[in-house]
Amino acid sequence: MKSNGTPTAHTMTTAQSATDIRLRLELLETERAAALQTVLRHDVAYMTDLREEIVAMRHAYVGSAVAEIASFRAQLAAPQVG
């Protein structure tokens, strides 16, 4: 969790689906686009923090999606071994 109380990618991915994470990622991208239209674009600390959170959320999204795909595949057929 960030110092301002905002959850980070690490704290948000503990019990969320890939869909939930994707929605959060879209909100972050929207926040970034809005910030670029304001004076916040000059706030290096804010923009760096936002960029890092977007990168972490992208990684969480990919990891979650891969895990969900593997889980669905295992439900459809016997788990792959080897």
Residue pairs with C-beta under 8 A, 6 or more apart in sequence:
1 7
1 8
1 11
2 8
2 49
8 53
8 56
9 53
9 56
9 57
9 59
9 60
10 56
10 60
12 21
12 24
12 57
12 60
13 21
13 60
13 63
13 64
16 24
16 64
17 64
17 68
18 61
18 64
18 65
18 68
21 57
21 60
21 61
21 64
22 61
24 57
25 54
25 57
25 58
25 61
28 50
28 53
28 54
28 57
29 54
31 50
32 47
32 50
32 51
32 54
35 41
35 46
35 47
35 50
40 46
40 47
41 47
73 80
